[in-house]
């Protein structure tokens, strides 16, 4: 198997396996410029370094994983829709508050403008 396949099997990075090959901890054959690792060598490396190998996924486990991912995807879609509704509600509340504050500000300005005119002008309306 290739280094990529072996890295997926043992859950280590490809660079880690290359270092193990160069240090002699993992035996591999160099064929046409690519390392080939035997199953037995990978199993020996995994047991010697307490790495758990993962078996090749079967069709049923792949379908189970696919179903799990689909249900997780549906849950995430539901969560996203709920978050969007919450954001929309918050935007409406913010708009309402801004409108109320704007009206209060306009009313306060009218009151202040009314007090800026002297009382006698308001009384005699000149």
C-alpha positions in Angstrom: 0.0 0.0 0.0 1.1 3.6 -0.5 2.0 6.0 2.2 -1.3 7.8 1.8 -3.3 4.6 2.3 -1.1 3.7 5.3 -1.6 7.1 6.8 -5.3 6.7 6.6 -5.2 3.3 8.0 -3.1 4.2 11.1 -4.4 7.7 11.5 -1.0 9.4 11.2 0.1 12.0 8.8 2.0 11.0 5.7 5.0 13.0 6.9 5.1 11.0 10.2 5.2 7.8 8.2 8.0 9.1 5.9 10.0 10.1 9.1 9.4 6.6 10.5 10.6 5.0 7.2 13.7 7.2 7.2 14.5 6.5 10.8 14.1 2.7 10.2 11.0 2.3 12.5 8.9 1.3 9.5 10.1 -0.8 6.7 9.0 0.1 3.1 10.1 -0.6 -0.4 11.0 2.2 -2.8 9.4 1.2 -6.1 9.6 3.7 -9.0 10.2 6.6 -6.7 7.2 5.7 -4.4 7.2 4.0 -1.1 5.2 0.7 -0.8 4.4 -0.5 2.6 3.5 -4.2 3.3 0.4 -4.9 5.5 2.6 -6.9 7.9 5.1 -4.1 8.2 2.4 -1.6 8.9 0.8 -3.9 11.5 4.2 -4.4 13.2 4.8 -0.6 13.3 1.3 0.0 14.7 1.7 -2.6 17.5 5.2 -1.4 18.3 4.2 2.2 18.5 0.7 1.7 20.0 -1.1 3.0 17.0 -4.5 1.5 16.3 -5.0 0.5 12.6 -8.4 1.1 11.1 -9.8 -1.6 9.0 -11.0 -0.8 5.5 -14.6 0.5 5.6 -17.2 -2.0 4.5 -20.2 -1.0 2.4 -22.5 -1.2 5.3 -20.3 0.9 7.5 -20.0 3.4 4.7 -23.8 3.5 4.3 -24.1 4.0 8.1 -21.6 6.8 8.0 -23.5 8.4 5.1 -26.8 8.2 6.9 -25.2 9.7 10.0 -23.7 12.6 7.9 -27.1 13.1 6.2 -28.9 13.4 9.5 -26.2 15.7 10.9 -26.6 17.8 7.7 -30.3 18.0 8.2 -29.8 19.1 11.9 -27.3 21.8 10.8 -29.8 23.0 8.2 -32.5 23.2 10.9 -30.2 25.1 13.2 -29.2 27.5 10.5 -32.8 28.2 9.6 -33.6 28.9 13.3 -30.6 31.2 13.6 -31.8 33.1 10.5 -35.3 33.5 12.0 -33.8 34.7 15.2 -31.6 37.3 13.3 -34.6 38.5 11.4 -36.6 38.9 14.6 -33.8 40.8 16.1 -33.5 43.1 13.1 -37.2 43.9 13.3 -36.9 44.7 17.0 -33.9 47.0 16.3 -35.9 48.8 13.6 -38.8 49.3 15.9 -36.5 50.7 18.7 -34.8 53.0 16.2 -38.1 54.3 15.0 -39.3 54.9 18.5 -36.1 56.7 19.5 -36.3 58.8 16.3 -39.8 59.9 17.2 -38.8 60.7 20.7 -35.9 62.8 19.5 -38.1 64.7 17.1 -40.6 65.4 19.8 -37.8 66.6 22.1 -36.5 68.9 19.4 -39.9 70.4 18.9 -40.2 71.0 22.7 -36.7 72.6 22.8 -37.6 74.8 19.8 -40.8 75.9 21.5 -38.8 77.0 24.5 -36.3 78.9 22.6 -38.8 81.5 21.6 -39.4 84.1 24.4 -42.7 83.8 26.3 -43.9 87.2 25.2 -43.4 86.4 21.5 -45.4 83.2 21.9 -48.0 85.2 23.9 -48.3 88.1 21.4 -47.4 85.9 18.3 -45.2 88.3 16.5 
